[in-house]
Amino acid sequence: MGIMSGNPQDEPLHAGEVFHLWSHLLGTKAYLVALQVFSNHSGDHDLKVFIEDFMENCIKQEEQQVEGVLKENGIRLPPAPPDRPNVATEDIPAGARFNDPEVAALITRDIISSNVLDSYIMGLSLRADIREMFGDFLTQKTEYADKLAAINKEKGWLVVPPLNLK
């Protein structure tokens, strides 16, 4: 019986898994702060509700799961930036404030790039539990991307590329 057979949690993490888990957690901690800022800037009720739900039920869960794997394997955790205070949208000067379509576009871009990274980590992982965890992350964020796409369409924020109608 080899070292990489049996219960996946008993298998050692290889260097690539450690690096990508640690890097993912560092990025997730920073992204949670960015989402707090986006929430502060959002004046649209539906977008603000989406951001809060996305933070609580997707990104924070990812943070906890990856943190748990790193702790179980004795890996030092990356630092977390400080949380941002809640600020009323009206208190942010007009020239410094992100507009709702910009916030939605930035979050859409972040979800898409995060899904590419999740797929990459799935591909390099030898441990089945790590592959499954990142597969779950990808699936969940795809569902949130669909919700955000619906908001973008409903609000008229979707920027459509040139259509080929020939």
N, C-alpha and C positions, 0 to 999 in steps of 0.2 A: 504494500500500500504506500503510495507516494505522499509527499508533504501537502500536495494540493488536492487531496481527496478527502471525502468525509464532510463534516459540517463546515460550511463556508466561514462562519464566525471564528472557527478554530484555526483557519489558514492565516499565514502571515500576509500582511499587505506588502506589495512590491513598491519600489521607489516611485514609480509613476503614479500608482494609486495614492500614496501618501502625499506626493506633491500636488496632485489635482484635487484631492479632498481638502487639503489645507488651503490651497489657492481659492477653491470654490467657497469655502467658509469665509475667508477674508473678503472676497468680493460680495458675498451675500450680506455680511455685516455692513459693509459700505452701502450696498444697495438699499437696505432697510432705511438708512438715514436719507438717502436720495428720495425714496418714496415718501418719507415724512415731509421733506421739502416740497415735493410735487403736490402732496395733499394740502399743504398750506397755501400753495399758489392756485389751486383749483377753485374756481368759483361756481362750476357746474355741479349740481347736486348728484347727478348720476355718476359722473366721473369720480367725484370725491368718495361716494359709496363704493365704487369699483376699487379704487386705490386702497381703501381701508380693508375691504374684504380680501384683496390680493395679498396685502401685507400679512394679515392675521392668519389666513387659511391656506396660504401657499408658501410665501417666502420665509416666514418665521418657522414653519414646520420643516422646511429644508434646512434651515440653520440648526434647529434642534437635532435633526436626524444625523447630519454630517458631524456635528459636534459630538454626538454620542459615539459614533464610530471612532473618531479620533481619540476620545477619552478612553474607550475600551482598549485601544491599541497603544496607549501610553504616549501619544503624540501631543506635544505642547500646542495649545490653541493660539490662533492669531489674535491680535488685539482688536477691540471693537471701538469705532469712533463714538463720541458721545451722542445721545439722542438729541433731536432738535425739539425745541418747545413748540407747542401749538400757537399759531399766529393767525389772526383774522386776515383774510385775503385783502380786505380794504386797507390794512395797515402796511401792505407792501407797495412801495412807490410804483407807479405805472411803468416807468422805464426799466425797472428792475424785476418786474413780475413776468413769469412765464404765462402765456395765454393757454387756455384750455386745449385748443387743437395742438399746440406745441407739446404740452404735457402728454397728451394721448399718443402723439407720434413718438416721443421719446420712450414711453413705456412699451409701445409696440416694438420698436427697434430693440429694446433691451430683452424682451421676451424672445424674439426671434434669435438674437445672438446667443442667448442663454440656452435655447433648445439645441443649437448647433454644438455648443460646448458639452451639454448633457450627452448628446449622441457620441461625441468624441470620447468622453470618459467611459461610456458604456463599451465602446470598442476596444479600449486599451486595458480594461479591467479583467483580471483573471477570476476574481472572486464573484460568484453568482449573486451574492447578496448586494454587492456594490452595483453590478449591472442592473439588477432589478430596482434598486433604489433610484438610480438615475433615470431608468425607464419610467418610473412612476412620476418623477419630477417633470420629465418631458411631457408626459400625458396630461398632467394637471395644468402645466403652463400653456399647453395647446388649447385646453378648454378655456382658460382665461383669455388667451389671444382671440378666440372666437367671440367671447363676451365683449371684449374691447372693440373688435371689428364691428359688431352690431351697434355699439354706442357711436363709433365714428361715422357709420352710415346714417344713423338716425339723426345725428346732430349736423350732418353736412360737412364734417371735418375730413372725410376721406379724400385724399389727393389721388386721383385716378391717373395712371400713366397713359400715354397716347394709346388709343385703341386702333387696332388694325381691322377695319370693317370691310376689306375687300372680299 
